[in-house]
């Protein structure tokens, strides 16, 4: 593998372009913003994200999506999940049937409740199912480019495709494991963002470690119930793409979703919070999708329900916590 295309010049797309370049690949990085594209090509810096990081010369930025993906053996989707359908429709005419598609976005399509792999199947056809990889796990872009040891998962139904991504993108501080559970890997990475908003709300209200530990544990129970109902494997939810990513996003101060929750806990409105954010917090939209998916599957997800109520129904974070704590007592394992 010598050429990798990355769609999305946000923090994770930029970080992956740097890592892929360090691993010896030629990288074509697509972004919508011409200012960002020109800055990367001319000054080797992304002015919007990770702006202090020197981007290697073998990374070329473009805003021509067709040119970017034409003939590439690997395309990495690093744009927000709500843009997936539109972008896959745009690249469809330019994709080779053998192209490996790697998704790093962690979200669920709101209107359909579909995971990104299902959107790919809708738009590109089932022939790409064997070429699809979900790359997920506990990973802040800043720490990856700063050479902090990081372990993530490449999940695919096709073992050889997962291994191609593993060998192509693993480099020094970034260690990639493989698994075959696309469903569990996608849902673990998506639903944990909703739980991170809840954890942030808890912290924003001034509650301490007891509360956060309880939230993470019960949040994992919710994620597991939903994922297993969709055909996921329990081991995935106990691994990097499940528990690992959940702990990081609920406790790490680089988490955008936890930040949103903290600000909500302090009494700010969602519009006030997002007005000053440069990147999407996937959990905001994903909360709606998860609640709909859980409802259709008959799965109880009380934390998700309260997060959505705070985000969209004007409920206060304090009332949401009180609602959770006043639920009928029950067995932990039921």
C-alpha positions as CSV (number, residue, x, y, z in Angstrom):
1,X,0.0,0.0,0.0
2,X,1.6,3.3,-1.1
3,X,-1.4,5.7,-1.6
4,X,-4.1,6.4,1.0
5,X,-6.9,8.9,0.6
6,X,-8.5,10.5,3.7
7,X,-11.9,12.2,3.4
8,X,-12.2,14.9,6.0
9,X,-9.6,17.4,7.2
10,X,-10.8,17.6,10.8
11,X,-8.6,16.7,13.8
12,X,-8.9,12.9,13.2
13,X,-8.5,13.1,9.5
14,X,-5.4,15.3,9.9
15,X,-4.0,13.0,12.5
16,X,-4.4,10.0,10.4
17,X,-2.8,11.7,7.4
18,X,0.2,12.5,9.6
19,X,0.4,8.9,10.9
20,X,0.0,7.4,7.4
21,X,2.7,9.7,6.1
22,X,5.0,8.7,8.9
23,X,4.4,5.1,8.0
24,X,5.7,5.8,4.5
25,X,2.5,6.3,2.5
26,X,1.6,8.9,0.0
27,X,-1.5,10.6,1.4
28,X,-4.2,12.6,-0.4
29,X,-6.3,14.5,2.2
30,X,-9.7,15.9,1.0
31,X,-11.3,18.8,2.8
32,X,-14.2,21.1,1.9
33,X,-12.5,24.3,3.1
34,X,-10.2,25.7,0.4
35,X,-8.4,27.8,3.0
36,X,-7.5,24.6,4.9
37,X,-6.4,22.9,1.7
38,X,-4.2,25.7,0.6
39,X,-2.6,26.1,4.1
40,X,-1.7,22.4,4.2
41,X,-0.1,22.5,0.8
42,X,1.7,25.8,1.2
43,X,2.6,26.0,4.9
44,X,2.3,22.3,6.0
45,X,-0.2,23.3,8.7
46,X,-3.9,22.8,9.2
47,X,-5.0,26.3,10.5
48,X,-8.3,24.9,12.1
49,X,-7.2,21.6,13.7
50,X,-3.9,20.5,15.3
51,X,-2.5,23.7,14.0
52,X,0.9,23.3,15.7
53,X,1.5,20.0,14.0
54,X,3.9,19.9,11.0
55,X,2.2,17.9,8.2
56,X,4.7,15.9,6.2
57,X,5.4,16.8,2.6
58,X,4.0,13.5,1.3
59,X,0.5,14.7,2.4
60,X,-1.2,16.6,-0.4
61,X,-4.5,18.3,0.3
62,X,-7.3,18.8,-2.3
63,X,-11.0,19.8,-2.4
64,X,-11.6,17.8,-5.6
65,X,-13.3,14.7,-4.2
66,X,-13.4,12.8,-7.5
67,X,-9.6,13.3,-8.0
68,X,-9.0,12.3,-4.5
69,X,-10.5,8.8,-4.6
70,X,-9.8,7.9,-8.3
71,X,-7.8,4.7,-8.4
72,X,-6.9,4.7,-4.7
73,X,-6.5,1.3,-3.0
74,X,-7.7,2.6,0.4
75,X,-10.1,5.4,1.2
76,X,-10.5,6.5,4.8
77,X,-13.8,8.3,5.7
78,X,-13.0,10.7,8.5
79,X,-15.9,13.2,8.1
80,X,-18.8,13.5,10.5
81,X,-21.2,10.5,10.2
82,X,-24.2,12.7,9.2
83,X,-22.3,13.5,6.0
84,X,-21.6,9.9,5.1
85,X,-24.5,9.3,2.7
86,X,-23.9,12.5,0.7
87,X,-20.1,11.9,0.4
88,X,-20.4,8.2,-0.5
89,X,-22.9,9.2,-3.3
90,X,-20.4,11.7,-4.6
91,X,-17.4,9.2,-4.6
92,X,-19.4,6.3,-6.0
93,X,-18.6,7.0,-9.7
94,X,-14.9,7.2,-9.0
95,X,-14.4,4.1,-6.8
96,X,-12.7,1.0,-7.9
97,X,-14.5,-2.2,-6.8
98,X,-11.4,-3.4,-5.0
99,X,-11.0,-0.2,-3.0
100,X,-10.8,-0.8,0.8
101,X,-13.2,1.6,2.6
102,X,-12.2,2.5,6.2
103,X,-14.6,4.4,8.4
104,X,-13.4,6.2,11.5
105,X,-16.6,8.3,12.1
106,X,-18.5,7.4,15.2
107,X,-22.1,8.0,14.7
108,X,-25.5,6.7,13.4
109,X,-27.6,8.2,10.7
110,X,-30.4,10.0,12.5
111,X,-33.3,9.5,10.0
112,X,-32.7,5.9,9.2
113,X,-30.9,4.6,12.3
114,X,-28.4,3.0,10.1
115,X,-24.7,2.4,11.0
116,X,-22.1,3.7,8.5
117,X,-21.5,0.2,7.1
118,X,-25.2,0.0,6.3
119,X,-25.1,3.4,4.6
120,X,-22.2,2.1,2.5
121,X,-24.3,-0.9,1.5
122,X,-27.2,1.3,0.6
123,X,-25.2,3.7,-1.5
124,X,-22.4,1.6,-3.0
125,X,-24.0,-1.8,-3.0
126,X,-23.4,-5.0,-1.1
127,X,-20.3,-5.8,-3.1
128,X,-18.4,-3.3,-0.9
129,X,-19.4,-5.2,2.3
130,X,-16.3,-7.3,2.1
131,X,-14.1,-4.2,1.6
132,X,-15.5,-2.3,4.6
133,X,-13.5,-1.7,7.7
134,X,-14.6,0.1,10.9
135,X,-11.5,1.6,12.6
136,X,-12.4,2.5,16.2
137,X,-11.2,2.5,19.8
138,X,-9.9,4.8,22.5
139,X,-8.0,7.5,20.5
140,X,-7.8,11.2,20.8
141,X,-6.2,12.7,17.6
142,X,-4.0,15.0,19.6
143,X,-2.4,12.2,21.6
144,X,-1.9,10.0,18.5
145,X,0.1,12.7,16.7
146,X,2.0,13.5,19.9
147,X,3.2,9.9,19.9
148,X,1.3,8.6,22.9
149,X,0.9,4.8,22.8
150,X,-2.5,4.1,21.4
151,X,-4.4,0.8,20.6
152,X,-7.5,0.6,18.4
153,X,-9.4,-2.0,16.4
154,X,-9.9,-2.6,12.7
155,X,-13.2,-4.6,12.3
156,X,-14.2,-6.2,9.0
157,X,-16.1,-9.3,7.9
158,X,-13.1,-9.9,5.6
159,X,-10.1,-10.9,7.7
160,X,-7.6,-10.1,4.9
161,X,-9.0,-6.6,4.5
162,X,-8.8,-5.9,8.2
163,X,-5.2,-7.1,8.2
164,X,-4.4,-4.8,5.3
165,X,-5.6,-1.9,7.3
166,X,-3.8,-3.2,10.4
167,X,-0.5,-3.4,8.6
168,X,-1.0,-0.3,6.5
169,X,-1.8,2.1,9.4
170,X,-0.1,0.6,12.4
171,X,3.1,2.6,13.2
172,X,5.3,3.0,16.3
173,X,2.8,4.5,18.8
174,X,-0.4,3.3,17.0
175,X,-1.1,-0.4,17.4
176,X,-4.1,-1.8,15.6
177,X,-5.8,-5.1,16.5
178,X,-8.4,-6.8,14.2
179,X,-11.8,-8.4,14.8
180,X,-14.7,-9.5,12.7
181,X,-17.5,-7.8,14.6
182,X,-18.4,-4.7,12.5
183,X,-21.8,-4.3,14.3
184,X,-20.3,-4.2,17.8
185,X,-17.4,-2.0,16.8
186,X,-19.7,0.5,15.2
187,X,-22.2,0.6,18.0
188,X,-19.6,0.7,20.7
189,X,-17.9,3.7,19.1
190,X,-21.2,5.5,18.4
191,X,-23.2,5.0,21.6
192,X,-20.3,5.8,23.9
193,X,-20.6,9.4,22.7
194,X,-24.0,9.7,24.2
195,X,-22.7,8.3,27.4
196,X,-19.9,10.8,27.3
197,X,-22.4,13.6,27.2
198,X,-24.0,12.1,30.3
199,X,-20.7,11.8,32.0
200,X,-20.0,15.5,31.2
201,X,-23.3,16.5,32.6
202,X,-22.5,14.6,35.8
203,X,-19.2,16.4,36.1
204,X,-20.7,19.8,35.2
205,X,-23.1,19.4,38.1
206,X,-20.2,19.0,40.5
207,X,-20.5,15.3,41.2
208,X,-17.3,13.3,41.6
209,X,-15.7,10.0,40.9
210,X,-18.4,7.8,42.5
211,X,-21.0,9.3,40.0
212,X,-18.8,9.0,37.0
213,X,-17.9,5.4,37.8
214,X,-21.6,4.5,38.1
215,X,-22.4,6.3,34.9
216,X,-19.7,4.5,32.9
217,X,-20.7,1.1,34.3
218,X,-24.4,1.5,33.7
219,X,-23.7,3.2,30.3
220,X,-21.7,0.1,29.3
221,X,-24.7,-2.0,30.3
222,X,-26.9,0.0,27.9
223,X,-24.5,-0.1,25.1
224,X,-24.1,-3.9,25.5
225,X,-27.9,-4.5,25.6
226,X,-28.4,-2.6,22.4
227,X,-25.4,-4.0,20.5
228,X,-26.2,-7.6,21.4
229,X,-29.8,-7.1,20.1
230,X,-28.3,-6.1,16.8
231,X,-26.0,-9.1,16.5
232,X,-22.8,-7.8,18.1
233,X,-20.4,-10.0,20.1
234,X,-20.0,-9.5,23.9
235,X,-16.2,-9.7,23.6
236,X,-16.2,-6.6,21.4
237,X,-18.1,-4.5,24.0
238,X,-15.6,-5.6,26.7
239,X,-12.7,-4.6,24.5
240,X,-11.1,-1.5,22.9
241,X,-14.1,-0.5,20.8
242,X,-16.4,-0.9,23.7
243,X,-15.2,-0.4,27.3
244,X,-11.9,1.1,26.2
245,X,-13.5,3.9,24.1
246,X,-16.2,4.5,26.7
247,X,-13.8,5.1,29.5
248,X,-11.6,7.4,27.4
249,X,-14.5,9.5,26.2
250,X,-16.2,9.7,29.5
251,X,-13.1,10.8,31.5
252,X,-10.7,12.4,29.0
253,X,-10.5,16.2,28.9
254,X,-10.1,16.2,25.1
255,X,-13.5,14.7,24.5
256,X,-15.9,17.0,22.7
257,X,-18.9,15.0,23.8
258,X,-17.9,15.2,27.5
259,X,-17.3,19.0,27.0
260,X,-20.9,19.4,25.7
261,X,-22.2,17.5,28.7
262,X,-20.1,19.6,31.2
263,X,-21.5,22.8,29.7
264,X,-25.0,21.5,29.9
265,X,-24.4,20.6,33.5
266,X,-23.3,24.2,34.2
267,X,-26.6,25.4,32.8
268,X,-25.7,26.5,29.2
269,X,-28.0,25.8,26.3
270,X,-27.1,23.5,23.5
271,X,-27.0,26.4,21.0
272,X,-24.7,28.4,23.2
273,X,-22.3,25.5,23.5
274,X,-22.2,24.5,19.8
275,X,-21.8,28.1,18.6
276,X,-18.2,28.1,19.8
277,X,-17.2,24.6,18.7
278,X,-15.1,24.1,15.7
279,X,-15.9,20.4,15.3
280,X,-19.0,18.2,15.6
281,X,-19.8,16.3,18.9
282,X,-21.3,13.2,17.3
283,X,-23.2,12.3,20.4
284,X,-25.7,15.2,20.0
285,X,-27.3,13.7,16.9
286,X,-26.5,10.1,17.7
287,X,-28.6,10.4,20.9
288,X,-31.7,10.7,18.7
289,X,-30.7,7.8,16.5
290,X,-29.9,5.6,19.4
291,X,-33.2,6.3,21.2
292,X,-35.1,5.4,18.0
293,X,-33.1,2.3,17.5
294,X,-33.5,1.1,21.1
295,X,-37.3,1.8,20.9
296,X,-37.7,-0.2,17.8
297,X,-35.6,-3.1,19.3
298,X,-37.5,-2.9,22.6
299,X,-34.3,-2.1,24.5
300,X,-34.4,-0.1,27.7
301,X,-31.8,2.7,27.7
302,X,-32.6,5.2,30.5
303,X,-29.4,7.2,30.3
304,X,-29.8,7.7,26.6
305,X,-33.4,8.8,27.2
306,X,-32.3,11.4,29.7
307,X,-29.5,12.7,27.5
308,X,-31.9,13.3,24.6
309,X,-34.4,15.0,26.9
310,X,-31.7,17.4,28.1
311,X,-30.5,18.0,24.5
312,X,-33.9,18.4,22.8
313,X,-36.7,18.8,25.3
314,X,-35.3,21.5,27.6
315,X,-34.9,19.2,30.6
316,X,-32.3,20.3,33.1
317,X,-29.2,18.1,33.7
318,X,-30.0,18.1,37.4
319,X,-33.5,16.9,36.8
320,X,-32.2,14.2,34.4
321,X,-29.9,12.9,37.1
322,X,-32.7,12.9,39.7
323,X,-34.9,10.9,37.3
324,X,-32.2,8.3,36.9
325,X,-31.6,8.0,40.6
326,X,-35.3,7.7,41.4
327,X,-36.0,4.8,39.0
328,X,-37.4,1.6,40.7
329,X,-34.8,-0.5,42.4
330,X,-33.8,-3.7,40.5
331,X,-31.2,-6.4,40.1
332,X,-28.0,-5.3,38.4
333,X,-28.1,-8.2,36.0
334,X,-31.7,-7.9,34.7
